[in-house]
Amino acid sequence: MNVNCEKVRGAVFGAAIGDAVGVPFEFNSPEEMKSSAASDMIGGGTYGMPAGTWSDDTTMILCTLDRLDESLNYDAIMKAFCSWVEEGDYTPFGDCFDIGNTTRSALMNYSHGMDTLSCGLDNEYSNGNGSLMRIIPAALYADAHGLSAVEAVSLSDRLSSLTHAHMYSKTGCGIFTCVAMALLESAEKTSVHEGIKRAAEIYSSEEYAPGAQKYSRVLSPDFASLPEREIKNSGYVVNTLECALWCLLNTESYRECILRAINFGRDTDTAACVAGALAGLLYGFDGIPHSWRETLVKSGYIETIISGFCQRNNIRCTEIIF
């Protein structure tokens, strides 16, 4: 086991804080971001929320962490997702203010009695980033339970399939999971490349080839050297993963990584959430700006969810001070 509570905190708070920094800028065009670039955690924007407010990205991570243990009860995770939508659980202010169409449709399938692992949409037009944004628990769980990279990818496939069951979504989640597991082993920039290399090996098999073709740029050894003009961010899972990994590989701090992802515009909260989870593993909890940690809404609640996940999965912990 490489994971400990500090690494879980780095990943989860890294995701939540990236999400919160990105929320006010969601849907801004790249041109708008160039003329008024993000430089700090602020409030307002699309939803008019206070500074430090996180979105459905973090909510779904917390739902998963709160129900993930040795039983791997996917039905329990789906029930947590439903409690978020129906009751406002796992949210900053008791209200579901943001949800993707594919996620909403999958939860409707579940509410109508469909088998849990069959609820996710599997058509090519249902490849938003709604499972990628919440998939970091797959790597944390896999490492805690000694799963191999192949087993971890299989777990991320099932977790993605709860809402997003197409091969493109599942492949994006699997690549992310390989990178996260490599960072859990060693918090070095070289580990990002090692994780991508492992993913390339896994996805070279005939079973995964159709999905892997969409990620040929990410899986290429020279991906990090792509010029910035060739990277874009959107709600499409492939674009989001490319943006997050490119920003991680081309910056030198958590803060720089998050702001770089957000300044691509469009789906800013999700790009920053995905990049933030990995940057939180790379730079650690202490590498996240203290002012951002202090401003994050309901940080104590997030800490409670993390502690419960660590206790249920026998992950060693020490006290943390905000």
URJO-V97951 format. One record per residue. N is the residue number from 1. RES is the residue in one letter. SS is DSSP state (@ for helix, = for strand, . for the rest). PHI is phi in radians with two decimals (999 if undefined). Layout:
BEGIN
<<N:RES:SS:PHI> <N:RES:SS:PHI>>
END
This chain:
BEGIN
<<1:M:.:999> <2:N:.:-1.66> <3:V:.:-1.33> <4:N:.:-2.44> <5:C:@:-1.08> <6:E:@:-1.11> <7:K:@:-1.24> <8:V:@:-1.08> <9:R:@:-1.07> <10:G:@:-1.01> <11:A:@:-1.19> <12:V:@:-1.29> <13:F:@:-1.19> <14:G:@:-1.06> <15:A:@:-1.18> <16:A:@:-1.12> <17:I:@:-1.27> <18:G:@:-1.03> <19:D:@:-0.96> <20:A:@:-1.16> <21:V:@:-1.16> <22:G:@:-1.42> <23:V:@:-0.92> <24:P:.:-1.14> <25:F:.:-1.81> <26:E:.:-1.00> <27:F:.:1.38> <28:N:.:-1.15> <29:S:.:-1.32> <30:P:@:-1.00> <31:E:@:-1.16> <32:E:@:-1.11> <33:M:@:-1.21> <34:K:@:-1.18> <35:S:@:-1.40> <36:S:.:-2.54> <37:A:.:-1.21> <38:A:.:-1.18> <39:S:.:-2.39> <40:D:.:-2.86> <41:M:.:-1.43> <42:I:.:-2.31> <43:G:.:-1.85> <44:G:=:1.48> <45:G:@:1.33> <46:T:@:-0.94> <47:Y:@:-1.79> <48:G:.:1.10> <49:M:=:-1.56> <50:P:.:-1.12> <51:A:.:-0.96> <52:G:.:1.59> <53:T:.:-1.43> <54:W:.:-1.73> <55:S:.:-1.97> <56:D:@:-1.07> <57:D:@:-0.99> <58:T:@:-1.19> <59:T:@:-0.95> <60:M:@:-1.25> <61:I:@:-1.10> <62:L:@:-1.14> <63:C:@:-0.97> <64:T:@:-1.17> <65:L:@:-1.02> <66:D:@:-1.23> <67:R:@:-2.05> <68:L:.:-1.65> <69:D:.:-2.64> <70:E:.:-1.07> <71:S:.:-1.28> <72:L:.:0.78> <73:N:.:-1.55> <74:Y:@:-1.20> <75:D:@:-1.09> <76:A:@:-1.13> <77:I:@:-1.15> <78:M:@:-1.10> <79:K:@:-1.12> <80:A:@:-1.15> <81:F:@:-1.02> <82:C:@:-1.15> <83:S:@:-1.18> <84:W:@:-1.12> <85:V:@:-1.22> <86:E:@:-1.49> <87:E:@:-2.03> <88:G:.:1.37> <89:D:.:-1.17> <90:Y:.:1.11> <91:T:.:-2.02> <92:P:.:-1.15> <93:F:.:-2.29> <94:G:.:1.31> <95:D:.:-2.56> <96:C:.:-1.49> <97:F:.:-1.73> <98:D:.:-2.71> <99:I:.:-2.69> <100:G:.:-1.35> <101:N:@:-1.13> <102:T:@:-1.16> <103:T:@:-1.08> <104:R:@:-1.05> <105:S:@:-1.14> <106:A:@:-1.11> <107:L:@:-1.21> <108:M:@:-1.15> <109:N:@:-1.02> <110:Y:@:-1.11> <111:S:@:-1.15> <112:H:.:-1.58> <113:G:.:1.67> <114:M:.:-1.18> <115:D:.:-0.98> <116:T:@:-0.93> <117:L:@:-1.41> <118:S:@:-1.95> <119:C:.:-1.29> <120:G:.:-1.18> <121:L:=:-1.34> <122:D:.:-2.13> <123:N:.:-1.61> <124:E:.:-1.12> <125:Y:.:-1.55> <126:S:.:-2.01> <127:N:.:-2.04> <128:G:=:-1.21> <129:N:.:-1.62> <130:G:.:-1.23> <131:S:.:-1.70> <132:L:@:-1.04> <133:M:@:-1.11> <134:R:@:-1.99> <135:I:.:-1.56> <136:I:@:-0.96> <137:P:@:-1.05> <138:A:@:-1.06> <139:A:@:-1.19> <140:L:@:-1.11> <141:Y:@:-1.17> <142:A:@:-1.05> <143:D:@:-1.14> <144:A:@:-1.07> <145:H:.:-1.85> <146:G:.:1.19> <147:L:.:-1.34> <148:S:.:-1.32> <149:A:@:-1.06> <150:V:@:-1.13> <151:E:@:-1.16> <152:A:@:-1.14> <153:V:@:-1.11> <154:S:@:-1.08> <155:L:@:-1.13> <156:S:@:-1.13> <157:D:@:-1.01> <158:R:@:-1.21> <159:L:@:-1.14> <160:S:@:-1.08> <161:S:@:-1.13> <162:L:.:-1.04> <163:T:.:-2.24> <164:H:=:-2.16> <165:A:.:-1.86> <166:H:.:-1.30> <167:M:@:-1.06> <168:Y:@:-1.17> <169:S:@:-1.14> <170:K:@:-1.13> <171:T:@:-1.15> <172:G:@:-1.02> <173:C:@:-1.11> <174:G:@:-1.17> <175:I:@:-1.10> <176:F:@:-0.98> <177:T:@:-1.10> <178:C:@:-1.09> <179:V:@:-1.15> <180:A:@:-1.08> <181:M:@:-1.15> <182:A:@:-1.14> <183:L:@:-1.22> <184:L:@:-1.15> <185:E:@:-1.24> <186:S:.:-2.70> <187:A:.:-1.46> <188:E:.:-2.31> <189:K:@:-1.04> <190:T:@:-1.10> <191:S:@:-1.16> <192:V:@:-1.07> <193:H:@:-1.11> <194:E:@:-1.11> <195:G:@:-1.11> <196:I:@:-1.11> <197:K:@:-1.10> <198:R:@:-1.08> <199:A:@:-1.08> <200:A:@:-1.06> <201:E:@:-1.17> <202:I:@:-1.12> <203:Y:.:-1.48> <204:S:.:-1.42> <205:S:.:-1.25> <206:E:.:-1.03> <207:E:.:-1.03> <208:Y:.:-1.77> <209:A:@:-0.92> <210:P:@:-1.03> <211:G:@:-1.29> <212:A:@:-1.17> <213:Q:@:-1.02> <214:K:@:-1.21> <215:Y:@:-1.94> <216:S:.:-1.06> <217:R:.:-1.21> <218:V:.:-1.06> <219:L:.:-1.41> <220:S:.:-1.35> <221:P:.:-1.06> <222:D:.:-1.81> <223:F:@:-0.97> <224:A:@:-1.08> <225:S:@:-1.52> <226:L:.:-1.04> <227:P:.:-1.20> <228:E:@:-0.99> <229:R:@:-1.11> <230:E:@:-1.60> <231:I:.:-1.80> <232:K:.:-2.44> <233:N:.:-2.08> <234:S:.:-2.80> <235:G:.:-1.37> <236:Y:=:-1.36> <237:V:@:-1.02> <238:V:@:-1.11> <239:N:@:-1.09> <240:T:@:-1.11> <241:L:@:-1.14> <242:E:@:-1.03> <243:C:@:-1.05> <244:A:@:-1.10> <245:L:@:-1.22> <246:W:@:-1.10> <247:C:@:-1.12> <248:L:@:-1.08> <249:L:@:-1.40> <250:N:.:-2.01> <251:T:.:-2.36> <252:E:.:-2.18> <253:S:.:-2.73> <254:Y:@:-1.02> <255:R:@:-1.01> <256:E:@:-1.10> <257:C:@:-1.08> <258:I:@:-1.11> <259:L:@:-1.17> <260:R:@:-1.11> <261:A:@:-1.13> <262:I:@:-1.13> <263:N:.:-1.32> <264:F:.:-1.37> <265:G:.:1.39> <266:R:.:1.15> <267:D:.:-1.48> <268:T:@:-1.16> <269:D:@:-1.18> <270:T:@:-1.31> <271:A:@:-1.01> <272:A:@:-1.28> <273:C:@:-1.18> <274:V:@:-1.14> <275:A:@:-1.12> <276:G:@:-1.16> <277:A:@:-1.07> <278:L:@:-1.28> <279:A:@:-1.14> <280:G:@:-1.14> <281:L:@:-1.30> <282:L:@:-1.23> <283:Y:@:-1.78> <284:G:.:1.41> <285:F:@:-1.00> <286:D:@:-1.20> <287:G:@:-1.41> <288:I:.:-1.42> <289:P:.:-0.90> <290:H:@:-1.06> <291:S:@:-1.10> <292:W:@:-1.23> <293:R:@:-1.08> <294:E:@:-1.19> <295:T:@:-1.43> <296:L:.:-0.96> <297:V:.:-1.23> <298:K:.:0.97> <299:S:@:-1.10> <300:G:@:-1.12> <301:Y:@:-1.15> <302:I:@:-1.07> <303:E:@:-1.05> <304:T:@:-1.11> <305:I:@:-1.10> <306:I:@:-1.07> <307:S:@:-1.06> <308:G:@:-1.10> <309:F:@:-1.07> <310:C:@:-1.12> <311:Q:@:-1.13> <312:R:@:-1.18> <313:N:.:-1.91> <314:N:.:0.97> <315:I:.:-1.67> <316:R:.:-1.17> <317:C:.:-2.34> <318:T:.:-2.34> <319:E:.:-1.20> <320:I:.:-2.05> <321:I:.:-2.06> <322:F:.:-1.39>>
END
